[in-house]
């Protein structure tokens, strides 16, 4: 998913999406360990989506801290 799509989400939606992505990553790793994963690049894509969500959450947190100061 593109970062623009994540930026359109609210903070609560991002937190729930992050939880879903972490669960998906766990499932992908489990499938890979058992030899059932057909496309190993899914793991990299999921990791990148997790990083995008974390980056956006960090940016929003930093912006809210600046607004408070």
Residue pairs with C-beta under 8 A, 6 or more apart in sequence:
1 49
1 52
3 52
3 55
3 56
6 14
6 17
6 52
6 53
6 56
7 56
9 17
11 57
11 60
14 53
14 56
14 57
15 57
17 53
18 50
18 53
18 54
18 57
21 46
21 49
21 50
21 53
22 50
24 46
25 43
25 46
25 47
25 50
28 37
28 42
28 43
28 46
29 43
31 37
32 40
32 43
37 43
